[in-house]
Amino acid sequence: MYRFHYRLPFPFVSLCLGSIAVLAVAYIGLIAVVMSYAASTVEFAQSVRNDEASVASLESRYLAAVASITNTDYTAEGYAKPVAEAFVPSASMTALR
């Protein structure tokens, strides 16, 4: 019986070591990608918190302005309550026409 023996042009051990080196480099690259993704996620979360703080600051300024407006005595400013309220019918049935 004839047996076919194929010889590799390089030793099997160096093939295994080369593939291990390639896998190690790929593993380190994937770890770097995951770490950069985690860092960008943390940075985005911090920017969201900063934006929420600036919105809260603007909202408090707005509420302070509204409070100063509602504390105004309109009768002292010359305004008076209406004497009567009346309903005025419209020719169209909807407000969009």
Summary of the structure (lengths in Angstrom):
residues: 97
radius of gyration: 38.1
end to end distance: 97.4
largest distance: 119.6
contacts: 136
relative contact order: 0.04
helix: 65%
strand: 0%
